[in-house]
């Protein structure tokens, strides 16, 4: 379109009298075109899909056998600890924690991070919650949690324990997604969290479904394997009786449990607890006090009402269904009609409603970064190996720290023994650097010791402080001797591992909630 005479030239318009740019000689196609490698569409798609599948498996879906956590859970715990969001501090808004995790460590959706954090706070989802929640975090009835701007969180005491000794070089760190911060690749975790809390996830071409267990039982089993690596399977199964779900319930039979522990795969028949109670007027009630793991009251009530409305035997004997749950726990009351035998109704509830269900067990976890189907023994052995490495690194860190402090104390003691010469040397020096060099020669000390002497306060020159330095040096020598003996003796190292486990059991262990019926 021609431009009007009174219209200003555009920014990219060339004046008509402007010289035309010289045309560059063409370059050869071979010099500029990238090299092309012939590749079939099938091979390319297969390679890309494998890369994608591996990324999902490692970065999202499967837990690590060492700490029992997926990356999102590990990053949540680490971010909360770095924020000072610990059990001894006030709760912080969930939105703040989620933002911290997203901005620093986990560049995914806020819903995914919040859902993961909510699950770690629900005592009906995790056998041993790692997060404490304040506000509406949902319910066993299937209600969802409130929005993240309304709820508050902080680490639970056990959640904080998963980070024990992380500042002592006990685990490896890697760079975060934008290469600006370090994050732990695994947590120290002084207890077998993978077995205690379980895990579930669906990856590309594989899935895992590890049930939760009683903390005391898995700790006892780990200690037994430390003391007796050749422990037989029957002895191991006496220590770990079977899964222990946070919602209680009952497991019918032990064959499925043992098959899963021996092969890594199995099926369990899990059911709630129901009993018959006598009521007034010649009636009887079937009272349900626990549900199978993952089954909500709403789902069960809907199933019972559906069958009751169908008037099929024996459900035609149901007069009413009441939810009497409260602070004392779950109580679902199914009232029967006058003169009706409640026992057939109770049996029918197990046979035709979600009160009894079959659960698959798949003990699949990441071992050295690769998915592996594990037996119970292998899971415990992998954990013990991990915590042995943690204890070894922690012991070496403590010993090096004690040795460093002992050198400082020995330097201070030398200075006290020659205090007059030290004072004259410092006064005669023209600068701190000169004083440091002259003290190194005078006392035959290192640069580190000389700096500590120059930083000493006058009150440490009193007789009381000198005595304290000598006592500290003696204590440090004893500590170093003990730590060195632990590092040199594998048996002593394993004793420390066992003691760590025992301490966690003493503090957090509890009774079983899930009963096991039959053989």
C-alpha positions as CSV (number, residue, x, y, z in Angstrom):
1,X,0.0,0.0,0.0
2,X,1.6,3.4,-1.0
3,X,2.4,5.8,1.9
4,X,0.8,9.3,2.0
5,X,3.2,12.3,1.5
6,X,2.4,13.7,4.9
7,X,2.9,10.4,6.7
8,X,6.1,9.9,8.7
9,X,8.4,7.1,7.6
10,X,8.1,3.9,9.7
11,X,10.8,2.7,12.0
12,X,11.9,0.0,9.6
13,X,11.3,1.9,6.4
14,X,14.4,2.5,4.2
15,X,14.8,6.0,2.6
16,X,14.4,5.8,-1.2
17,X,17.8,7.3,-1.7
18,X,19.5,5.0,0.8
19,X,22.2,2.8,-0.8
20,X,21.2,-0.8,-1.2
21,X,23.2,-3.2,1.0
22,X,25.7,-5.3,-0.9
23,X,24.6,-8.8,-1.4
24,X,26.7,-11.4,0.4
25,X,28.0,-14.3,-1.5
26,X,26.1,-17.5,-0.8
27,X,27.8,-19.9,1.6
28,X,27.9,-23.6,0.8
29,X,25.1,-25.7,2.3
30,X,27.6,-28.2,3.7
31,X,29.2,-25.5,5.8
32,X,26.1,-24.3,7.5
33,X,23.6,-27.2,7.6
34,X,23.7,-29.4,10.7
35,X,24.7,-33.0,10.3
36,X,21.7,-35.3,9.8
37,X,21.7,-38.8,11.3
38,X,19.3,-41.2,9.7
39,X,17.0,-42.7,12.4
40,X,13.8,-44.6,12.2
41,X,10.7,-43.1,13.8
42,X,10.2,-46.2,16.0
43,X,13.7,-46.0,17.4
44,X,13.3,-42.3,18.2
45,X,10.0,-42.7,19.9
46,X,11.2,-45.7,21.9
47,X,14.3,-43.8,23.1
48,X,12.2,-40.7,24.0
49,X,9.6,-42.8,25.8
50,X,12.3,-44.6,27.8
51,X,13.8,-41.3,28.9
52,X,10.4,-40.0,29.9
53,X,9.6,-43.2,31.8
54,X,12.9,-43.1,33.7
55,X,12.4,-39.5,34.6
56,X,8.9,-40.3,36.0
57,X,10.2,-43.3,37.9
58,X,13.1,-41.5,39.6
59,X,11.8,-38.0,40.0
60,X,8.1,-38.6,40.9
61,X,6.6,-42.0,41.3
62,X,8.8,-44.4,43.3
63,X,10.3,-43.9,46.8
64,X,13.9,-44.4,47.7
65,X,14.5,-47.6,49.7
66,X,16.9,-45.6,52.0
67,X,14.6,-42.9,53.4
68,X,11.3,-44.1,52.0
69,X,10.6,-40.7,50.4
70,X,9.8,-39.5,46.9
71,X,11.5,-36.2,45.8
72,X,8.5,-34.1,46.6
73,X,8.2,-35.3,50.2
74,X,11.9,-35.0,50.7
75,X,11.9,-31.4,49.4
76,X,9.0,-30.5,51.6
77,X,10.7,-31.8,54.8
78,X,14.0,-30.1,53.8
79,X,12.3,-26.8,53.0
80,X,10.4,-26.8,56.3
81,X,13.6,-27.5,58.2
82,X,15.4,-24.7,56.4
83,X,12.6,-22.3,57.2
84,X,12.8,-23.2,60.9
85,X,9.3,-24.7,60.7
86,X,10.1,-27.2,63.5
87,X,7.9,-28.7,66.3
88,X,9.2,-26.2,68.9
89,X,8.2,-23.2,66.7
90,X,4.7,-21.8,65.8
91,X,2.9,-23.1,62.8
92,X,3.4,-21.4,59.4
93,X,0.9,-21.0,56.6
94,X,0.8,-23.9,54.2
95,X,0.9,-21.4,51.3
96,X,4.2,-20.1,52.5
97,X,5.7,-23.6,52.8
98,X,4.4,-24.6,49.4
99,X,5.8,-21.4,47.8
100,X,9.2,-22.1,49.4
101,X,9.2,-25.7,48.0
102,X,8.1,-24.5,44.5
103,X,10.4,-21.6,44.3
104,X,13.6,-23.3,45.5
105,X,13.4,-27.1,44.9
106,X,10.3,-28.5,43.1
107,X,9.2,-26.6,40.0
108,X,5.9,-28.3,39.5
109,X,2.3,-27.5,40.4
110,X,1.3,-26.1,43.8
111,X,-1.6,-28.6,44.0
112,X,0.8,-31.5,43.7
113,X,3.0,-30.2,46.5
114,X,0.1,-29.2,48.8
115,X,-1.6,-32.6,48.3
116,X,1.7,-34.4,49.2
117,X,2.1,-32.2,52.3
118,X,-1.5,-32.8,53.4
119,X,-1.1,-36.6,53.2
120,X,2.0,-36.4,55.4
121,X,-0.2,-34.7,58.0
122,X,-3.1,-37.1,57.9
123,X,-2.9,-39.7,60.7
124,X,-5.4,-41.9,58.9
125,X,-3.2,-41.9,55.8
126,X,0.3,-42.2,57.3
127,X,0.9,-44.5,60.1
128,X,3.5,-42.1,61.6
129,X,2.8,-38.5,60.2
130,X,5.9,-36.5,59.4
131,X,4.0,-33.1,59.4
132,X,1.7,-31.6,62.0
133,X,-1.3,-29.8,60.5
134,X,-3.4,-27.0,62.0
135,X,-6.8,-26.5,60.5
136,X,-8.9,-28.5,58.2
137,X,-6.8,-31.3,56.7
138,X,-9.7,-33.4,55.5
139,X,-11.2,-36.5,57.2
140,X,-11.3,-40.3,56.9
141,X,-14.7,-39.8,55.4
142,X,-13.0,-38.6,52.2
143,X,-13.4,-34.9,52.8
144,X,-10.7,-32.8,51.1
145,X,-8.5,-30.4,53.0
146,X,-9.1,-26.7,53.1
147,X,-7.2,-24.4,50.6
148,X,-3.6,-23.9,51.4
149,X,-4.2,-20.3,52.4
150,X,-6.3,-21.5,55.4
151,X,-4.2,-24.2,56.9
152,X,-0.9,-24.2,58.8
153,X,1.9,-26.7,59.2
154,X,5.1,-27.5,60.9
155,X,7.4,-30.6,61.1
156,X,6.2,-33.3,63.5
157,X,8.8,-34.6,66.0
158,X,9.3,-37.7,63.9
159,X,9.5,-35.7,60.7
160,X,12.3,-33.7,62.2
161,X,14.1,-36.9,63.2
162,X,14.3,-37.9,59.5
163,X,16.8,-35.0,59.1
164,X,19.0,-35.9,62.1
165,X,22.6,-35.2,61.5
166,X,22.1,-33.8,58.0
167,X,24.5,-30.9,58.8
168,X,27.3,-33.3,59.5
169,X,27.9,-34.5,56.0
170,X,25.9,-37.7,56.5
171,X,24.2,-37.7,53.0
172,X,25.0,-36.5,49.5
173,X,23.7,-33.2,48.2
174,X,23.0,-32.0,44.7
175,X,22.1,-28.8,43.0
176,X,18.5,-27.7,42.7
177,X,16.6,-27.2,39.4
178,X,18.1,-23.8,38.6
179,X,21.6,-24.6,40.0
180,X,21.4,-21.9,42.8
181,X,20.9,-24.0,45.9
182,X,21.9,-27.4,47.3
183,X,19.3,-30.0,48.3
184,X,19.7,-33.5,49.9
185,X,19.5,-36.4,47.5
186,X,18.4,-38.6,50.4
187,X,17.6,-38.0,54.1
188,X,19.5,-39.6,57.0
189,X,16.3,-41.1,58.5
190,X,17.2,-42.9,61.7
191,X,14.3,-45.4,61.2
192,X,13.0,-47.6,58.3
193,X,10.5,-45.0,57.0
194,X,9.6,-46.9,53.9
195,X,8.3,-49.8,55.9
196,X,6.9,-47.8,58.7
197,X,4.8,-45.4,56.6
198,X,4.6,-47.4,53.3
199,X,4.3,-45.8,49.9
200,X,2.2,-46.0,46.7
201,X,2.8,-44.8,43.2
202,X,2.2,-45.5,39.6
203,X,5.1,-45.0,37.2
204,X,5.5,-45.8,33.5
205,X,5.0,-49.6,33.1
206,X,5.3,-50.3,36.9
207,X,3.7,-49.4,40.2
208,X,4.4,-49.8,43.9
209,X,2.2,-50.4,46.9
210,X,4.1,-50.8,50.1
211,X,1.8,-51.1,53.1
212,X,2.6,-49.4,56.4
213,X,4.0,-51.4,59.3
214,X,4.4,-51.0,63.1
215,X,7.6,-49.0,63.9
216,X,8.5,-51.1,66.8
217,X,8.3,-54.3,64.8
218,X,10.4,-53.1,61.8
219,X,13.0,-51.6,64.2
220,X,13.2,-54.9,66.1
221,X,13.7,-56.8,62.8
222,X,16.4,-54.4,61.6
223,X,18.3,-54.8,64.9
224,X,17.9,-58.5,64.7
225,X,19.5,-58.5,61.2
226,X,22.3,-56.4,62.5
227,X,23.0,-58.9,65.3
228,X,22.3,-62.0,63.2
229,X,22.6,-61.5,59.4
230,X,21.7,-65.2,58.9
231,X,18.4,-64.8,60.7
232,X,15.9,-67.2,59.2
233,X,12.7,-66.1,57.4
234,X,10.3,-67.6,60.0
235,X,12.2,-65.8,62.8
236,X,12.0,-62.5,60.8
237,X,8.2,-63.0,60.2
238,X,7.7,-63.5,64.0
239,X,9.3,-60.0,64.5
240,X,7.4,-58.3,61.6
241,X,3.9,-59.9,61.9
242,X,2.5,-58.0,59.0
243,X,1.3,-54.6,57.8
244,X,-0.1,-52.3,60.4
245,X,-2.6,-49.8,58.9
246,X,-3.4,-46.5,60.6
247,X,-7.1,-47.2,60.3
248,X,-6.8,-50.5,62.2
249,X,-8.9,-53.3,60.6
250,X,-8.0,-57.0,60.4
251,X,-5.9,-59.0,58.0
252,X,-7.3,-62.4,57.2
253,X,-4.6,-65.1,57.0
254,X,-0.8,-64.9,56.9
255,X,-0.1,-66.7,53.6
256,X,-0.5,-63.5,51.5
257,X,1.8,-61.6,54.0
258,X,4.5,-64.2,53.8
259,X,4.3,-64.5,50.0
260,X,4.7,-60.7,49.7
261,X,7.6,-60.7,52.1
262,X,9.4,-63.5,50.3
263,X,8.8,-62.5,46.7
264,X,8.0,-58.8,46.8
265,X,4.4,-59.3,45.5
266,X,1.3,-60.7,47.2
267,X,-2.3,-60.0,48.0
268,X,-3.9,-59.4,51.4
269,X,-7.5,-59.8,52.5
270,X,-8.2,-56.7,54.6
271,X,-11.4,-56.1,56.5
272,X,-12.9,-53.8,59.1
273,X,-14.0,-54.8,62.5
274,X,-17.7,-55.4,63.1
275,X,-19.5,-56.7,66.2
276,X,-23.0,-57.4,67.4
277,X,-24.5,-55.5,70.3
278,X,-27.8,-56.0,72.0
279,X,-30.2,-53.1,72.0
280,X,-33.5,-52.3,73.7
281,X,-36.8,-53.7,72.6
282,X,-35.4,-57.1,71.5
283,X,-33.3,-55.6,68.8
284,X,-29.6,-55.9,67.9
285,X,-27.1,-53.7,66.2
286,X,-24.2,-54.4,64.0
287,X,-21.5,-51.9,65.1
288,X,-18.5,-51.3,62.8
289,X,-15.5,-49.8,64.6
290,X,-12.9,-49.8,61.9
291,X,-12.6,-49.9,58.1
292,X,-10.1,-51.4,55.6
293,X,-7.3,-49.0,54.7
294,X,-8.4,-46.6,52.0
295,X,-12.1,-47.2,52.4
296,X,-14.2,-44.2,53.5
297,X,-17.3,-44.3,55.7
298,X,-19.2,-42.6,53.0
299,X,-18.5,-45.3,50.5
300,X,-19.5,-48.0,53.0
301,X,-22.7,-46.3,54.1
302,X,-23.8,-45.8,50.5
303,X,-23.2,-49.5,49.8
304,X,-25.2,-50.6,52.9
305,X,-28.1,-48.3,52.1
306,X,-28.1,-49.5,48.5
307,X,-28.4,-53.1,49.6
308,X,-31.0,-52.2,52.3
309,X,-33.2,-50.4,49.7
310,X,-33.0,-53.5,47.5
311,X,-34.8,-55.5,50.2
312,X,-32.7,-58.5,49.4
313,X,-32.1,-61.1,52.2
314,X,-30.5,-60.6,54.6
315,X,-30.3,-56.8,54.1
316,X,-34.1,-56.5,54.3
317,X,-33.6,-56.9,58.0
318,X,-31.8,-53.5,58.3
319,X,-34.0,-50.8,60.0
320,X,-31.5,-47.9,60.1
321,X,-27.9,-46.9,59.5
322,X,-26.4,-44.3,61.9
323,X,-23.0,-42.7,62.0
324,X,-22.2,-42.4,65.7
325,X,-18.5,-41.6,65.2
326,X,-16.9,-39.0,67.6
327,X,-13.9,-38.3,69.7
328,X,-13.8,-41.8,70.9
329,X,-13.3,-43.1,67.4
330,X,-15.3,-44.6,64.6
331,X,-18.7,-46.1,65.3
332,X,-21.1,-47.0,62.5
333,X,-24.3,-48.5,63.9
334,X,-26.5,-50.7,61.7
335,X,-29.8,-51.2,63.5
336,X,-31.8,-54.4,62.7
337,X,-35.5,-54.9,62.8
338,X,-37.2,-56.6,65.8
339,X,-36.7,-60.3,65.8
340,X,-34.0,-60.3,63.0
341,X,-30.8,-62.3,63.6
342,X,-28.0,-59.8,63.1
343,X,-25.3,-62.4,62.4
344,X,-26.3,-63.0,58.7
345,X,-26.3,-59.3,58.2
346,X,-22.8,-59.0,59.7
347,X,-21.5,-61.8,57.4
348,X,-23.2,-60.3,54.4
349,X,-21.5,-56.9,55.1
350,X,-18.1,-58.6,54.8
351,X,-19.1,-60.5,51.7
352,X,-20.9,-57.9,49.6
353,X,-19.7,-54.4,50.8
354,X,-16.3,-52.7,50.9
355,X,-16.0,-53.8,54.6
356,X,-13.8,-56.6,53.2
357,X,-11.4,-55.9,50.4
358,X,-8.4,-57.4,48.7
359,X,-5.2,-55.3,48.7
360,X,-2.2,-55.8,46.4
361,X,1.3,-55.6,47.9
362,X,4.2,-54.6,45.6
363,X,7.5,-54.0,47.3
364,X,9.0,-51.9,44.5
365,X,11.5,-49.1,45.4
366,X,14.6,-47.3,44.0
367,X,17.9,-49.0,44.8
368,X,20.9,-47.1,43.6
369,X,18.6,-45.0,41.4
370,X,17.0,-48.0,39.7
371,X,13.6,-49.6,40.4
372,X,13.9,-53.0,42.1
373,X,11.4,-55.5,43.5
374,X,12.5,-56.3,47.0
375,X,11.8,-58.8,49.7
376,X,11.3,-57.8,53.3
377,X,14.8,-58.9,54.1
378,X,16.3,-56.9,51.3
379,X,14.4,-53.8,52.3
380,X,15.7,-54.0,55.8
381,X,19.2,-54.8,54.7
382,X,19.3,-51.9,52.3
383,X,18.1,-49.6,55.1
384,X,20.7,-50.9,57.6
385,X,23.4,-50.3,54.9
386,X,22.2,-46.7,54.4
387,X,22.1,-45.9,58.1
388,X,25.5,-47.5,58.7
389,X,26.9,-45.1,56.1
390,X,25.1,-42.2,57.8
391,X,26.5,-43.2,61.2
392,X,30.0,-43.6,59.8
393,X,30.0,-40.1,58.2
394,X,28.5,-38.6,61.3
395,X,31.2,-40.2,63.5
396,X,33.9,-39.0,61.2
397,X,32.5,-35.5,61.2
398,X,32.3,-35.4,65.0
399,X,35.8,-36.8,65.4
400,X,37.3,-34.1,63.0
401,X,35.4,-31.4,64.9
402,X,36.7,-32.7,68.2
403,X,40.2,-32.9,66.8
404,X,40.0,-29.3,65.6
405,X,38.7,-28.1,68.9
406,X,41.5,-30.0,70.7
407,X,44.1,-28.3,68.7
408,X,42.7,-24.9,69.6
409,X,42.5,-25.8,73.3
410,X,46.1,-27.1,73.2
411,X,47.2,-23.9,71.6
412,X,45.4,-21.8,74.3
413,X,47.1,-23.9,77.0
414,X,50.5,-23.2,75.5
415,X,49.7,-19.5,75.5
416,X,48.7,-19.6,79.2
417,X,51.9,-21.4,80.1
418,X,53.9,-18.6,78.5
419,X,51.5,-15.8,79.1
420,X,54.1,-13.1,79.8
421,X,56.0,-13.8,76.6
422,X,52.8,-13.9,74.6
423,X,51.7,-10.5,75.9
424,X,55.2,-9.0,75.2
425,X,55.1,-10.4,71.7
426,X,51.7,-9.1,70.9
427,X,52.5,-5.6,72.3
428,X,55.8,-5.5,70.3
429,X,54.0,-6.4,67.0
430,X,52.9,-3.6,64.6
431,X,49.9,-5.5,63.2
432,X,47.7,-8.5,63.9
433,X,49.4,-10.4,61.0
434,X,52.8,-9.8,62.5
435,X,51.6,-10.8,65.9
436,X,50.2,-14.0,64.4
437,X,53.5,-14.9,62.7
438,X,55.5,-14.2,65.8
439,X,53.2,-16.3,68.0
440,X,53.5,-19.2,65.6
441,X,57.3,-19.1,66.0
442,X,57.2,-18.5,69.8
443,X,54.8,-21.2,70.7
444,X,55.3,-23.6,67.8
445,X,51.6,-23.5,66.9
446,X,49.7,-23.5,63.7
447,X,48.1,-20.5,62.0
448,X,44.7,-21.7,63.2
449,X,45.9,-21.9,66.8
450,X,47.6,-18.5,66.6
451,X,44.4,-16.9,65.5
452,X,42.5,-18.5,68.4
453,X,45.2,-17.1,70.8
454,X,44.8,-13.6,69.5
455,X,41.0,-13.9,69.8
456,X,41.2,-15.0,73.5
457,X,39.4,-13.0,76.1
458,X,41.3,-11.8,79.2
459,X,38.9,-13.6,81.5
460,X,40.1,-16.9,80.1
461,X,43.5,-16.3,81.6
462,X,42.2,-16.8,85.1
463,X,42.9,-19.9,87.1
464,X,39.3,-21.1,86.8
465,X,39.3,-20.8,83.0
466,X,42.7,-22.6,82.7
467,X,41.3,-25.5,84.8
468,X,38.3,-25.6,82.4
469,X,40.6,-25.7,79.4
470,X,42.5,-28.7,80.8
471,X,39.3,-30.5,81.6
472,X,38.0,-29.8,78.1
473,X,41.2,-31.1,76.6
474,X,40.9,-34.3,78.6
475,X,37.2,-34.8,77.6
476,X,38.1,-34.2,73.9
477,X,40.9,-36.8,74.0
478,X,38.5,-39.3,75.4
479,X,35.8,-38.5,72.8
480,X,38.3,-38.7,70.0
481,X,39.5,-42.1,71.2
482,X,35.9,-43.4,71.4
483,X,35.0,-42.1,68.0
484,X,38.2,-43.5,66.4
485,X,37.4,-46.9,67.9
486,X,34.0,-46.8,66.4
487,X,35.4,-46.1,62.9
488,X,37.9,-48.8,63.2
489,X,35.6,-51.5,64.5
490,X,32.6,-52.5,62.3
491,X,31.0,-54.2,65.2
492,X,31.0,-51.0,67.3
493,X,29.7,-49.1,64.4
494,X,26.7,-51.4,64.0
495,X,26.1,-51.1,67.8
496,X,25.7,-47.4,67.3
497,X,23.3,-48.0,64.4
498,X,21.2,-50.4,66.6
499,X,21.2,-47.8,69.4
500,X,19.9,-45.1,67.0
501,X,17.1,-47.4,66.0
502,X,16.3,-48.3,69.6
503,X,16.1,-44.6,70.6
504,X,13.5,-44.0,67.9
505,X,11.5,-47.0,68.9
506,X,11.6,-45.9,72.6
507,X,10.3,-42.4,71.7
508,X,7.8,-43.1,68.9
509,X,6.9,-46.9,69.1
510,X,3.3,-47.9,69.8
511,X,1.0,-50.9,69.8
512,X,-0.3,-52.6,66.7
513,X,-3.6,-51.3,65.3
514,X,-4.3,-54.0,62.7
515,X,-5.1,-57.5,64.0
516,X,-4.1,-60.6,62.0
517,X,-6.7,-63.4,62.0
518,X,-6.1,-67.0,61.0
519,X,-3.0,-68.7,59.6
